[in-house]
Each structure stands twice: as structure tokens, then as C-alpha cells.
Amino acid sequence: MSITRLAVITLGLSASLGVYGTGPLARTVTDDLGREVEVRDPPLRIVSLTPGATEMLFAAGAGGQLIATVEYSDEPPAARRVPRIGDVATVDMERLVALRPEVVIAWPAGGNPAQRER
């Protein structure tokens, strides 16, 4: 699965993470590039590529679905136990793809632009 297939989701999706129904449903969202992507609602395998998003995911009750993050994602303390796949500027893309996340959350203007487009 290539990174371009993964949705770059903004805070709007993280707000919906706290709404849990009786089972996973499919939801179509539009990513930052204008592509429509279908994701499980709620997503069960999330990667956060920014410390701020990691903190917001925990605050929204989705910390248990976080399968990887980046360095300096230290808040809340439970985030320190989430595996790291690089830092904000350099993400190990092979490890990211191998994790098979359903959703990747990144800051649209952050990180390495070449990696972000992959």
C-alpha cells in the first residue's frame, strides 16, 4: 500500500473518532489533495506523524488505535509507549507501509514534502 493511498486527515476526522457505534462502518472522506478515500469508521489502525496530532488522538479517546507515531510525541505519558517510526522530518516509509495503517494523520505543511507526497 503506497502512502498516496493513505489519507492525510485533518482535525475534522479526529473529532469523529470519539463517536463509536455498534461496529465498524465505512465512511468516505476527502483528503487534503481533494481525493475521496474510504476509511473504516472508526479507524482501528492509526499512525500520527506529528506530536500535536498524537496528543489530540489520545484526548479524543483514540490512543488505543494508535499503532505508531514520531519522536517527541510524549504527551500524554501513555503516548511514550507507542512505537516510533522516525521524526517529523524523516519517517521510515518502509516501516510505515509495513504497519498497514488505515489512516495516517500528518500536518499538511509539516515534515519532508517528498515523503509526504509518497
Phi and psi restraints in degrees (range 20) as a CNS / XPLOR table:
assign (resid 1 and name C) (resid 2 and name N)
       (resid 2 and name CA) (resid 2 and name C) 1.0 -86.7 20.0 2
assign (resid 2 and name N) (resid 2 and name CA)
       (resid 2 and name C) (resid 3 and name N) 1.0 157.8 20.0 2
assign (resid 2 and name C) (resid 3 and name N)
       (resid 3 and name CA) (resid 3 and name C) 1.0 -64.6 20.0 2
assign (resid 3 and name N) (resid 3 and name CA)
       (resid 3 and name C) (resid 4 and name N) 1.0 -26.2 20.0 2
assign (resid 3 and name C) (resid 4 and name N)
       (resid 4 and name CA) (resid 4 and name C) 1.0 -68.3 20.0 2
assign (resid 4 and name N) (resid 4 and name CA)
       (resid 4 and name C) (resid 5 and name N) 1.0 -22.8 20.0 2
assign (resid 4 and name C) (resid 5 and name N)
       (resid 5 and name CA) (resid 5 and name C) 1.0 -78.2 20.0 2
assign (resid 5 and name N) (resid 5 and name CA)
       (resid 5 and name C) (resid 6 and name N) 1.0 -18.9 20.0 2
assign (resid 5 and name C) (resid 6 and name N)
       (resid 6 and name CA) (resid 6 and name C) 1.0 -81.7 20.0 2
assign (resid 6 and name N) (resid 6 and name CA)
       (resid 6 and name C) (resid 7 and name N) 1.0 138.6 20.0 2
assign (resid 6 and name C) (resid 7 and name N)
       (resid 7 and name CA) (resid 7 and name C) 1.0 -78.4 20.0 2
assign (resid 7 and name N) (resid 7 and name CA)
       (resid 7 and name C) (resid 8 and name N) 1.0 136.6 20.0 2
assign (resid 7 and name C) (resid 8 and name N)
       (resid 8 and name CA) (resid 8 and name C) 1.0 -94.1 20.0 2
assign (resid 8 and name N) (resid 8 and name CA)
       (resid 8 and name C) (resid 9 and name N) 1.0 100.7 20.0 2
assign (resid 8 and name C) (resid 9 and name N)
       (resid 9 and name CA) (resid 9 and name C) 1.0 -98.7 20.0 2
assign (resid 9 and name N) (resid 9 and name CA)
       (resid 9 and name C) (resid 10 and name N) 1.0 139.9 20.0 2
assign (resid 9 and name C) (resid 10 and name N)
       (resid 10 and name CA) (resid 10 and name C) 1.0 -97.4 20.0 2
assign (resid 10 and name N) (resid 10 and name CA)
       (resid 10 and name C) (resid 11 and name N) 1.0 -175.0 20.0 2
assign (resid 10 and name C) (resid 11 and name N)
       (resid 11 and name CA) (resid 11 and name C) 1.0 -55.7 20.0 2
assign (resid 11 and name N) (resid 11 and name CA)
       (resid 11 and name C) (resid 12 and name N) 1.0 -27.0 20.0 2
assign (resid 11 and name C) (resid 12 and name N)
       (resid 12 and name CA) (resid 12 and name C) 1.0 -56.3 20.0 2
assign (resid 12 and name N) (resid 12 and name CA)
       (resid 12 and name C) (resid 13 and name N) 1.0 -41.0 20.0 2
assign (resid 12 and name C) (resid 13 and name N)
       (resid 13 and name CA) (resid 13 and name C) 1.0 -71.2 20.0 2
assign (resid 13 and name N) (resid 13 and name CA)
       (resid 13 and name C) (resid 14 and name N) 1.0 -38.1 20.0 2
assign (resid 13 and name C) (resid 14 and name N)
       (resid 14 and name CA) (resid 14 and name C) 1.0 -61.8 20.0 2
assign (resid 14 and name N) (resid 14 and name CA)
       (resid 14 and name C) (resid 15 and name N) 1.0 -28.0 20.0 2
assign (resid 14 and name C) (resid 15 and name N)
       (resid 15 and name CA) (resid 15 and name C) 1.0 -65.7 20.0 2
assign (resid 15 and name N) (resid 15 and name CA)
       (resid 15 and name C) (resid 16 and name N) 1.0 -31.6 20.0 2
assign (resid 15 and name C) (resid 16 and name N)
       (resid 16 and name CA) (resid 16 and name C) 1.0 -80.9 20.0 2
assign (resid 16 and name N) (resid 16 and name CA)
       (resid 16 and name C) (resid 17 and name N) 1.0 -10.0 20.0 2
assign (resid 16 and name C) (resid 17 and name N)
       (resid 17 and name CA) (resid 17 and name C) 1.0 -65.5 20.0 2
assign (resid 17 and name N) (resid 17 and name CA)
       (resid 17 and name C) (resid 18 and name N) 1.0 -26.6 20.0 2
assign (resid 17 and name C) (resid 18 and name N)
       (resid 18 and name CA) (resid 18 and name C) 1.0 -78.9 20.0 2
assign (resid 18 and name N) (resid 18 and name CA)
       (resid 18 and name C) (resid 19 and name N) 1.0 -6.8 20.0 2
assign (resid 18 and name C) (resid 19 and name N)
       (resid 19 and name CA) (resid 19 and name C) 1.0 -97.0 20.0 2
assign (resid 19 and name N) (resid 19 and name CA)
       (resid 19 and name C) (resid 20 and name N) 1.0 95.9 20.0 2
assign (resid 19 and name C) (resid 20 and name N)
       (resid 20 and name CA) (resid 20 and name C) 1.0 -102.5 20.0 2
assign (resid 20 and name N) (resid 20 and name CA)
       (resid 20 and name C) (resid 21 and name N) 1.0 127.7 20.0 2
assign (resid 20 and name C) (resid 21 and name N)
       (resid 21 and name CA) (resid 21 and name C) 1.0 -97.5 20.0 2
assign (resid 21 and name N) (resid 21 and name CA)
       (resid 21 and name C) (resid 22 and name N) 1.0 -152.7 20.0 2
assign (resid 21 and name C) (resid 22 and name N)
       (resid 22 and name CA) (resid 22 and name C) 1.0 -82.3 20.0 2
assign (resid 22 and name N) (resid 22 and name CA)
       (resid 22 and name C) (resid 23 and name N) 1.0 -14.4 20.0 2
assign (resid 22 and name C) (resid 23 and name N)
       (resid 23 and name CA) (resid 23 and name C) 1.0 -174.0 20.0 2
assign (resid 23 and name N) (resid 23 and name CA)
       (resid 23 and name C) (resid 24 and name N) 1.0 170.9 20.0 2
assign (resid 23 and name C) (resid 24 and name N)
       (resid 24 and name CA) (resid 24 and name C) 1.0 -67.0 20.0 2
assign (resid 24 and name N) (resid 24 and name CA)
       (resid 24 and name C) (resid 25 and name N) 1.0 136.1 20.0 2
assign (resid 24 and name C) (resid 25 and name N)
       (resid 25 and name CA) (resid 25 and name C) 1.0 -121.9 20.0 2
assign (resid 25 and name N) (resid 25 and name CA)
       (resid 25 and name C) (resid 26 and name N) 1.0 162.8 20.0 2
assign (resid 25 and name C) (resid 26 and name N)
       (resid 26 and name CA) (resid 26 and name C) 1.0 -94.0 20.0 2
assign (resid 26 and name N) (resid 26 and name CA)
       (resid 26 and name C) (resid 27 and name N) 1.0 141.9 20.0 2
assign (resid 26 and name C) (resid 27 and name N)
       (resid 27 and name CA) (resid 27 and name C) 1.0 -135.8 20.0 2
assign (resid 27 and name N) (resid 27 and name CA)
       (resid 27 and name C) (resid 28 and name N) 1.0 137.0 20.0 2
assign (resid 27 and name C) (resid 28 and name N)
       (resid 28 and name CA) (resid 28 and name C) 1.0 -97.3 20.0 2
assign (resid 28 and name N) (resid 28 and name CA)
       (resid 28 and name C) (resid 29 and name N) 1.0 126.2 20.0 2
assign (resid 28 and name C) (resid 29 and name N)
       (resid 29 and name CA) (resid 29 and name C) 1.0 -123.5 20.0 2
assign (resid 29 and name N) (resid 29 and name CA)
       (resid 29 and name C) (resid 30 and name N) 1.0 159.3 20.0 2
assign (resid 29 and name C) (resid 30 and name N)
       (resid 30 and name CA) (resid 30 and name C) 1.0 -105.6 20.0 2
assign (resid 30 and name N) (resid 30 and name CA)
       (resid 30 and name C) (resid 31 and name N) 1.0 124.0 20.0 2
assign (resid 30 and name C) (resid 31 and name N)
       (resid 31 and name CA) (resid 31 and name C) 1.0 -80.5 20.0 2
assign (resid 31 and name N) (resid 31 and name CA)
       (resid 31 and name C) (resid 32 and name N) 1.0 -179.7 20.0 2
assign (resid 31 and name C) (resid 32 and name N)
       (resid 32 and name CA) (resid 32 and name C) 1.0 -65.6 20.0 2
assign (resid 32 and name N) (resid 32 and name CA)
       (resid 32 and name C) (resid 33 and name N) 1.0 -17.4 20.0 2
assign (resid 32 and name C) (resid 33 and name N)
       (resid 33 and name CA) (resid 33 and name C) 1.0 -95.5 20.0 2
assign (resid 33 and name N) (resid 33 and name CA)
       (resid 33 and name C) (resid 34 and name N) 1.0 5.7 20.0 2
assign (resid 33 and name C) (resid 34 and name N)
       (resid 34 and name CA) (resid 34 and name C) 1.0 84.7 20.0 2
assign (resid 34 and name N) (resid 34 and name CA)
       (resid 34 and name C) (resid 35 and name N) 1.0 8.0 20.0 2
assign (resid 34 and name C) (resid 35 and name N)
       (resid 35 and name CA) (resid 35 and name C) 1.0 -86.4 20.0 2
assign (resid 35 and name N) (resid 35 and name CA)
       (resid 35 and name C) (resid 36 and name N) 1.0 141.3 20.0 2
assign (resid 35 and name C) (resid 36 and name N)
       (resid 36 and name CA) (resid 36 and name C) 1.0 -88.0 20.0 2
assign (resid 36 and name N) (resid 36 and name CA)
       (resid 36 and name C) (resid 37 and name N) 1.0 128.6 20.0 2
assign (resid 36 and name C) (resid 37 and name N)
       (resid 37 and name CA) (resid 37 and name C) 1.0 -130.5 20.0 2
assign (resid 37 and name N) (resid 37 and name CA)
       (resid 37 and name C) (resid 38 and name N) 1.0 135.4 20.0 2
assign (resid 37 and name C) (resid 38 and name N)
       (resid 38 and name CA) (resid 38 and name C) 1.0 -94.4 20.0 2
assign (resid 38 and name N) (resid 38 and name CA)
       (resid 38 and name C) (resid 39 and name N) 1.0 127.5 20.0 2
assign (resid 38 and name C) (resid 39 and name N)
       (resid 39 and name CA) (resid 39 and name C) 1.0 -129.2 20.0 2
assign (resid 39 and name N) (resid 39 and name CA)
       (resid 39 and name C) (resid 40 and name N) 1.0 156.4 20.0 2
assign (resid 39 and name C) (resid 40 and name N)
       (resid 40 and name CA) (resid 40 and name C) 1.0 -69.3 20.0 2
assign (resid 40 and name N) (resid 40 and name CA)
       (resid 40 and name C) (resid 41 and name N) 1.0 141.5 20.0 2
assign (resid 40 and name C) (resid 41 and name N)
       (resid 41 and name CA) (resid 41 and name C) 1.0 -122.5 20.0 2
assign (resid 41 and name N) (resid 41 and name CA)
       (resid 41 and name C) (resid 42 and name N) 1.0 107.5 20.0 2
assign (resid 41 and name C) (resid 42 and name N)
       (resid 42 and name CA) (resid 42 and name C) 1.0 -84.5 20.0 2
assign (resid 42 and name N) (resid 42 and name CA)
       (resid 42 and name C) (resid 43 and name N) 1.0 150.8 20.0 2
assign (resid 42 and name C) (resid 43 and name N)
       (resid 43 and name CA) (resid 43 and name C) 1.0 -64.9 20.0 2
assign (resid 43 and name N) (resid 43 and name CA)
       (resid 43 and name C) (resid 44 and name N) 1.0 138.3 20.0 2
assign (resid 43 and name C) (resid 44 and name N)
       (resid 44 and name CA) (resid 44 and name C) 1.0 -102.7 20.0 2
assign (resid 44 and name N) (resid 44 and name CA)
       (resid 44 and name C) (resid 45 and name N) 1.0 -13.1 20.0 2
assign (resid 44 and name C) (resid 45 and name N)
       (resid 45 and name CA) (resid 45 and name C) 1.0 -131.2 20.0 2
assign (resid 45 and name N) (resid 45 and name CA)
       (resid 45 and name C) (resid 46 and name N) 1.0 101.4 20.0 2
assign (resid 45 and name C) (resid 46 and name N)
       (resid 46 and name CA) (resid 46 and name C) 1.0 -117.0 20.0 2
assign (resid 46 and name N) (resid 46 and name CA)
       (resid 46 and name C) (resid 47 and name N) 1.0 139.3 20.0 2
assign (resid 46 and name C) (resid 47 and name N)
       (resid 47 and name CA) (resid 47 and name C) 1.0 -118.3 20.0 2
assign (resid 47 and name N) (resid 47 and name CA)
       (resid 47 and name C) (resid 48 and name N) 1.0 132.5 20.0 2
assign (resid 47 and name C) (resid 48 and name N)
       (resid 48 and name CA) (resid 48 and name C) 1.0 -110.3 20.0 2
assign (resid 48 and name N) (resid 48 and name CA)
       (resid 48 and name C) (resid 49 and name N) 1.0 126.6 20.0 2
assign (resid 48 and name C) (resid 49 and name N)
       (resid 49 and name CA) (resid 49 and name C) 1.0 -103.7 20.0 2
assign (resid 49 and name N) (resid 49 and name CA)
       (resid 49 and name C) (resid 50 and name N) 1.0 19.9 20.0 2
assign (resid 49 and name C) (resid 50 and name N)
       (resid 50 and name CA) (resid 50 and name C) 1.0 -149.8 20.0 2
assign (resid 50 and name N) (resid 50 and name CA)
       (resid 50 and name C) (resid 51 and name N) 1.0 135.1 20.0 2
assign (resid 50 and name C) (resid 51 and name N)
       (resid 51 and name CA) (resid 51 and name C) 1.0 -57.2 20.0 2
assign (resid 51 and name N) (resid 51 and name CA)
       (resid 51 and name C) (resid 52 and name N) 1.0 -37.9 20.0 2
assign (resid 51 and name C) (resid 52 and name N)
       (resid 52 and name CA) (resid 52 and name C) 1.0 -62.8 20.0 2
assign (resid 52 and name N) (resid 52 and name CA)
       (resid 52 and name C) (resid 53 and name N) 1.0 -41.4 20.0 2
assign (resid 52 and name C) (resid 53 and name N)
       (resid 53 and name CA) (resid 53 and name C) 1.0 -66.4 20.0 2
assign (resid 53 and name N) (resid 53 and name CA)
       (resid 53 and name C) (resid 54 and name N) 1.0 -36.5 20.0 2
assign (resid 53 and name C) (resid 54 and name N)
       (resid 54 and name CA) (resid 54 and name C) 1.0 -59.5 20.0 2
assign (resid 54 and name N) (resid 54 and name CA)
       (resid 54 and name C) (resid 55 and name N) 1.0 -46.7 20.0 2
assign (resid 54 and name C) (resid 55 and name N)
       (resid 55 and name CA) (resid 55 and name C) 1.0 -62.3 20.0 2
assign (resid 55 and name N) (resid 55 and name CA)
       (resid 55 and name C) (resid 56 and name N) 1.0 -42.3 20.0 2
assign (resid 55 and name C) (resid 56 and name N)
       (resid 56 and name CA) (resid 56 and name C) 1.0 -66.3 20.0 2
assign (resid 56 and name N) (resid 56 and name CA)
       (resid 56 and name C) (resid 57 and name N) 1.0 -36.3 20.0 2
assign (resid 56 and name C) (resid 57 and name N)
       (resid 57 and name CA) (resid 57 and name C) 1.0 -63.0 20.0 2
assign (resid 57 and name N) (resid 57 and name CA)
       (resid 57 and name C) (resid 58 and name N) 1.0 -42.9 20.0 2
assign (resid 57 and name C) (resid 58 and name N)
       (resid 58 and name CA) (resid 58 and name C) 1.0 -63.3 20.0 2
assign (resid 58 and name N) (resid 58 and name CA)
       (resid 58 and name C) (resid 59 and name N) 1.0 -42.5 20.0 2
assign (resid 58 and name C) (resid 59 and name N)
       (resid 59 and name CA) (resid 59 and name C) 1.0 -63.0 20.0 2
assign (resid 59 and name N) (resid 59 and name CA)
       (resid 59 and name C) (resid 60 and name N) 1.0 -32.2 20.0 2
assign (resid 59 and name C) (resid 60 and name N)
       (resid 60 and name CA) (resid 60 and name C) 1.0 -82.8 20.0 2
assign (resid 60 and name N) (resid 60 and name CA)
       (resid 60 and name C) (resid 61 and name N) 1.0 -1.7 20.0 2
assign (resid 60 and name C) (resid 61 and name N)
       (resid 61 and name CA) (resid 61 and name C) 1.0 89.1 20.0 2
assign (resid 61 and name N) (resid 61 and name CA)
       (resid 61 and name C) (resid 62 and name N) 1.0 12.7 20.0 2
assign (resid 61 and name C) (resid 62 and name N)
       (resid 62 and name CA) (resid 62 and name C) 1.0 -105.5 20.0 2
assign (resid 62 and name N) (resid 62 and name CA)
       (resid 62 and name C) (resid 63 and name N) 1.0 14.4 20.0 2
assign (resid 62 and name C) (resid 63 and name N)
       (resid 63 and name CA) (resid 63 and name C) 1.0 -59.1 20.0 2
assign (resid 63 and name N) (resid 63 and name CA)
       (resid 63 and name C) (resid 64 and name N) 1.0 -32.0 20.0 2
assign (resid 63 and name C) (resid 64 and name N)
       (resid 64 and name CA) (resid 64 and name C) 1.0 -68.7 20.0 2
assign (resid 64 and name N) (resid 64 and name CA)
       (resid 64 and name C) (resid 65 and name N) 1.0 -19.3 20.0 2
assign (resid 64 and name C) (resid 65 and name N)
       (resid 65 and name CA) (resid 65 and name C) 1.0 -93.6 20.0 2
assign (resid 65 and name N) (resid 65 and name CA)
       (resid 65 and name C) (resid 66 and name N) 1.0 -4.4 20.0 2
assign (resid 65 and name C) (resid 66 and name N)
       (resid 66 and name CA) (resid 66 and name C) 1.0 -78.8 20.0 2
assign (resid 66 and name N) (resid 66 and name CA)
       (resid 66 and name C) (resid 67 and name N) 1.0 115.8 20.0 2
assign (resid 66 and name C) (resid 67 and name N)
       (resid 67 and name CA) (resid 67 and name C) 1.0 -101.1 20.0 2
assign (resid 67 and name N) (resid 67 and name CA)
       (resid 67 and name C) (resid 68 and name N) 1.0 -13.7 20.0 2
assign (resid 67 and name C) (resid 68 and name N)
       (resid 68 and name CA) (resid 68 and name C) 1.0 -166.8 20.0 2
assign (resid 68 and name N) (resid 68 and name CA)
       (resid 68 and name C) (resid 69 and name N) 1.0 156.9 20.0 2
assign (resid 68 and name C) (resid 69 and name N)
       (resid 69 and name CA) (resid 69 and name C) 1.0 -151.4 20.0 2
assign (resid 69 and name N) (resid 69 and name CA)
       (resid 69 and name C) (resid 70 and name N) 1.0 -165.8 20.0 2
assign (resid 69 and name C) (resid 70 and name N)
       (resid 70 and name CA) (resid 70 and name C) 1.0 -116.8 20.0 2
assign (resid 70 and name N) (resid 70 and name CA)
       (resid 70 and name C) (resid 71 and name N) 1.0 169.7 20.0 2
assign (resid 70 and name C) (resid 71 and name N)
       (resid 71 and name CA) (resid 71 and name C) 1.0 -55.2 20.0 2
assign (resid 71 and name N) (resid 71 and name CA)
       (resid 71 and name C) (resid 72 and name N) 1.0 153.4 20.0 2
assign (resid 71 and name C) (resid 72 and name N)
       (resid 72 and name CA) (resid 72 and name C) 1.0 72.0 20.0 2
assign (resid 72 and name N) (resid 72 and name CA)
       (resid 72 and name C) (resid 73 and name N) 1.0 9.4 20.0 2
assign (resid 72 and name C) (resid 73 and name N)
       (resid 73 and name CA) (resid 73 and name C) 1.0 -86.8 20.0 2
assign (resid 73 and name N) (resid 73 and name CA)
       (resid 73 and name C) (resid 74 and name N) 1.0 78.4 20.0 2
assign (resid 73 and name C) (resid 74 and name N)
       (resid 74 and name CA) (resid 74 and name C) 1.0 -109.8 20.0 2
assign (resid 74 and name N) (resid 74 and name CA)
       (resid 74 and name C) (resid 75 and name N) 1.0 -0.3 20.0 2
assign (resid 74 and name C) (resid 75 and name N)
       (resid 75 and name CA) (resid 75 and name C) 1.0 -124.5 20.0 2
assign (resid 75 and name N) (resid 75 and name CA)
       (resid 75 and name C) (resid 76 and name N) 1.0 136.4 20.0 2
assign (resid 75 and name C) (resid 76 and name N)
       (resid 76 and name CA) (resid 76 and name C) 1.0 -68.6 20.0 2
assign (resid 76 and name N) (resid 76 and name CA)
       (resid 76 and name C) (resid 77 and name N) 1.0 173.5 20.0 2
assign (resid 76 and name C) (resid 77 and name N)
       (resid 77 and name CA) (resid 77 and name C) 1.0 -51.6 20.0 2
assign (resid 77 and name N) (resid 77 and name CA)
       (resid 77 and name C) (resid 78 and name N) 1.0 -31.6 20.0 2
assign (resid 77 and name C) (resid 78 and name N)
       (resid 78 and name CA) (resid 78 and name C) 1.0 -61.7 20.0 2
assign (resid 78 and name N) (resid 78 and name CA)
       (resid 78 and name C) (resid 79 and name N) 1.0 -25.7 20.0 2
assign (resid 78 and name C) (resid 79 and name N)
       (resid 79 and name CA) (resid 79 and name C) 1.0 -65.8 20.0 2
assign (resid 79 and name N) (resid 79 and name CA)
       (resid 79 and name C) (resid 80 and name N) 1.0 -22.8 20.0 2
assign (resid 79 and name C) (resid 80 and name N)
       (resid 80 and name CA) (resid 80 and name C) 1.0 -67.0 20.0 2
assign (resid 80 and name N) (resid 80 and name CA)
       (resid 80 and name C) (resid 81 and name N) 1.0 -17.6 20.0 2
assign (resid 80 and name C) (resid 81 and name N)
       (resid 81 and name CA) (resid 81 and name C) 1.0 -89.2 20.0 2
assign (resid 81 and name N) (resid 81 and name CA)
       (resid 81 and name C) (resid 82 and name N) 1.0 -6.9 20.0 2
assign (resid 81 and name C) (resid 82 and name N)
       (resid 82 and name CA) (resid 82 and name C) 1.0 -78.9 20.0 2
assign (resid 82 and name N) (resid 82 and name CA)
       (resid 82 and name C) (resid 83 and name N) 1.0 131.8 20.0 2
assign (resid 82 and name C) (resid 83 and name N)
       (resid 83 and name CA) (resid 83 and name C) 1.0 -57.2 20.0 2
assign (resid 83 and name N) (resid 83 and name CA)
       (resid 83 and name C) (resid 84 and name N) 1.0 146.0 20.0 2
assign (resid 83 and name C) (resid 84 and name N)
       (resid 84 and name CA) (resid 84 and name C) 1.0 -101.1 20.0 2
assign (resid 84 and name N) (resid 84 and name CA)
       (resid 84 and name C) (resid 85 and name N) 1.0 140.6 20.0 2
assign (resid 84 and name C) (resid 85 and name N)
       (resid 85 and name CA) (resid 85 and name C) 1.0 -122.1 20.0 2
assign (resid 85 and name N) (resid 85 and name CA)
       (resid 85 and name C) (resid 86 and name N) 1.0 25.1 20.0 2
assign (resid 85 and name C) (resid 86 and name N)
       (resid 86 and name CA) (resid 86 and name C) 1.0 134.4 20.0 2
assign (resid 86 and name N) (resid 86 and name CA)
       (resid 86 and name C) (resid 87 and name N) 1.0 -157.6 20.0 2
assign (resid 86 and name C) (resid 87 and name N)
       (resid 87 and name CA) (resid 87 and name C) 1.0 -125.5 20.0 2
assign (resid 87 and name N) (resid 87 and name CA)
       (resid 87 and name C) (resid 88 and name N) 1.0 -176.5 20.0 2
assign (resid 87 and name C) (resid 88 and name N)
       (resid 88 and name CA) (resid 88 and name C) 1.0 -59.4 20.0 2
assign (resid 88 and name N) (resid 88 and name CA)
       (resid 88 and name C) (resid 89 and name N) 1.0 -35.2 20.0 2
assign (resid 88 and name C) (resid 89 and name N)
       (resid 89 and name CA) (resid 89 and name C) 1.0 -86.4 20.0 2
assign (resid 89 and name N) (resid 89 and name CA)
       (resid 89 and name C) (resid 90 and name N) 1.0 -28.8 20.0 2
assign (resid 89 and name C) (resid 90 and name N)
       (resid 90 and name CA) (resid 90 and name C) 1.0 -138.2 20.0 2
assign (resid 90 and name N) (resid 90 and name CA)
       (resid 90 and name C) (resid 91 and name N) 1.0 111.5 20.0 2
assign (resid 90 and name C) (resid 91 and name N)
       (resid 91 and name CA) (resid 91 and name C) 1.0 -105.7 20.0 2
assign (resid 91 and name N) (resid 91 and name CA)
       (resid 91 and name C) (resid 92 and name N) 1.0 138.3 20.0 2
assign (resid 91 and name C) (resid 92 and name N)
       (resid 92 and name CA) (resid 92 and name C) 1.0 -74.8 20.0 2
assign (resid 92 and name N) (resid 92 and name CA)
       (resid 92 and name C) (resid 93 and name N) 1.0 96.0 20.0 2
assign (resid 92 and name C) (resid 93 and name N)
       (resid 93 and name CA) (resid 93 and name C) 1.0 -62.9 20.0 2
assign (resid 93 and name N) (resid 93 and name CA)
       (resid 93 and name C) (resid 94 and name N) 1.0 -34.9 20.0 2
assign (resid 93 and name C) (resid 94 and name N)
       (resid 94 and name CA) (resid 94 and name C) 1.0 -65.0 20.0 2
assign (resid 94 and name N) (resid 94 and name CA)
       (resid 94 and name C) (resid 95 and name N) 1.0 -42.4 20.0 2
assign (resid 94 and name C) (resid 95 and name N)
       (resid 95 and name CA) (resid 95 and name C) 1.0 -66.6 20.0 2
assign (resid 95 and name N) (resid 95 and name CA)
       (resid 95 and name C) (resid 96 and name N) 1.0 -39.1 20.0 2
assign (resid 95 and name C) (resid 96 and name N)
       (resid 96 and name CA) (resid 96 and name C) 1.0 -59.6 20.0 2
assign (resid 96 and name N) (resid 96 and name CA)
       (resid 96 and name C) (resid 97 and name N) 1.0 -49.4 20.0 2
assign (resid 96 and name C) (resid 97 and name N)
       (resid 97 and name CA) (resid 97 and name C) 1.0 -64.8 20.0 2
assign (resid 97 and name N) (resid 97 and name CA)
       (resid 97 and name C) (resid 98 and name N) 1.0 -40.3 20.0 2
assign (resid 97 and name C) (resid 98 and name N)
       (resid 98 and name CA) (resid 98 and name C) 1.0 -62.2 20.0 2
assign (resid 98 and name N) (resid 98 and name CA)
       (resid 98 and name C) (resid 99 and name N) 1.0 -27.2 20.0 2
assign (resid 98 and name C) (resid 99 and name N)
       (resid 99 and name CA) (resid 99 and name C) 1.0 -72.7 20.0 2
assign (resid 99 and name N) (resid 99 and name CA)
       (resid 99 and name C) (resid 100 and name N) 1.0 -18.0 20.0 2
assign (resid 99 and name C) (resid 100 and name N)
       (resid 100 and name CA) (resid 100 and name C) 1.0 53.6 20.0 2
assign (resid 100 and name N) (resid 100 and name CA)
       (resid 100 and name C) (resid 101 and name N) 1.0 54.2 20.0 2
assign (resid 100 and name C) (resid 101 and name N)
       (resid 101 and name CA) (resid 101 and name C) 1.0 -69.7 20.0 2
assign (resid 101 and name N) (resid 101 and name CA)
       (resid 101 and name C) (resid 102 and name N) 1.0 151.9 20.0 2
assign (resid 101 and name C) (resid 102 and name N)
       (resid 102 and name CA) (resid 102 and name C) 1.0 -84.3 20.0 2
assign (resid 102 and name N) (resid 102 and name CA)
       (resid 102 and name C) (resid 103 and name N) 1.0 -31.7 20.0 2
assign (resid 102 and name C) (resid 103 and name N)
       (resid 103 and name CA) (resid 103 and name C) 1.0 -139.9 20.0 2
assign (resid 103 and name N) (resid 103 and name CA)
       (resid 103 and name C) (resid 104 and name N) 1.0 137.2 20.0 2
assign (resid 103 and name C) (resid 104 and name N)
       (resid 104 and name CA) (resid 104 and name C) 1.0 -118.0 20.0 2
assign (resid 104 and name N) (resid 104 and name CA)
       (resid 104 and name C) (resid 105 and name N) 1.0 124.5 20.0 2
assign (resid 104 and name C) (resid 105 and name N)
       (resid 105 and name CA) (resid 105 and name C) 1.0 -106.1 20.0 2
assign (resid 105 and name N) (resid 105 and name CA)
       (resid 105 and name C) (resid 106 and name N) 1.0 124.7 20.0 2
assign (resid 105 and name C) (resid 106 and name N)
       (resid 106 and name CA) (resid 106 and name C) 1.0 -137.5 20.0 2
assign (resid 106 and name N) (resid 106 and name CA)
       (resid 106 and name C) (resid 107 and name N) 1.0 156.1 20.0 2
assign (resid 106 and name C) (resid 107 and name N)
       (resid 107 and name CA) (resid 107 and name C) 1.0 -79.2 20.0 2
assign (resid 107 and name N) (resid 107 and name CA)
       (resid 107 and name C) (resid 108 and name N) 1.0 124.3 20.0 2
assign (resid 107 and name C) (resid 108 and name N)
       (resid 108 and name CA) (resid 108 and name C) 1.0 -54.1 20.0 2
assign (resid 108 and name N) (resid 108 and name CA)
       (resid 108 and name C) (resid 109 and name N) 1.0 -36.0 20.0 2
assign (resid 108 and name C) (resid 109 and name N)
       (resid 109 and name CA) (resid 109 and name C) 1.0 -101.1 20.0 2
assign (resid 109 and name N) (resid 109 and name CA)
       (resid 109 and name C) (resid 110 and name N) 1.0 3.5 20.0 2
assign (resid 109 and name C) (resid 110 and name N)
       (resid 110 and name CA) (resid 110 and name C) 1.0 -97.6 20.0 2
assign (resid 110 and name N) (resid 110 and name CA)
       (resid 110 and name C) (resid 111 and name N) 1.0 171.0 20.0 2
assign (resid 110 and name C) (resid 111 and name N)
       (resid 111 and name CA) (resid 111 and name C) 1.0 73.3 20.0 2
assign (resid 111 and name N) (resid 111 and name CA)
       (resid 111 and name C) (resid 112 and name N) 1.0 -164.9 20.0 2
assign (resid 111 and name C) (resid 112 and name N)
       (resid 112 and name CA) (resid 112 and name C) 1.0 -86.5 20.0 2
assign (resid 112 and name N) (resid 112 and name CA)
       (resid 112 and name C) (resid 113 and name N) 1.0 115.5 20.0 2
assign (resid 112 and name C) (resid 113 and name N)
       (resid 113 and name CA) (resid 113 and name C) 1.0 -56.8 20.0 2
assign (resid 113 and name N) (resid 113 and name CA)
       (resid 113 and name C) (resid 114 and name N) 1.0 -37.9 20.0 2
assign (resid 113 and name C) (resid 114 and name N)
       (resid 114 and name CA) (resid 114 and name C) 1.0 -65.1 20.0 2
assign (resid 114 and name N) (resid 114 and name CA)
       (resid 114 and name C) (resid 115 and name N) 1.0 -42.2 20.0 2
assign (resid 114 and name C) (resid 115 and name N)
       (resid 115 and name CA) (resid 115 and name C) 1.0 -69.2 20.0 2
assign (resid 115 and name N) (resid 115 and name CA)
       (resid 115 and name C) (resid 116 and name N) 1.0 -38.5 20.0 2
assign (resid 115 and name C) (resid 116 and name N)
       (resid 116 and name CA) (resid 116 and name C) 1.0 -60.1 20.0 2
assign (resid 116 and name N) (resid 116 and name CA)
       (resid 116 and name C) (resid 117 and name N) 1.0 -38.7 20.0 2
assign (resid 116 and name C) (resid 117 and name N)
       (resid 117 and name CA) (resid 117 and name C) 1.0 -73.4 20.0 2
assign (resid 117 and name N) (resid 117 and name CA)
       (resid 117 and name C) (resid 118 and name N) 1.0 -25.1 20.0 2
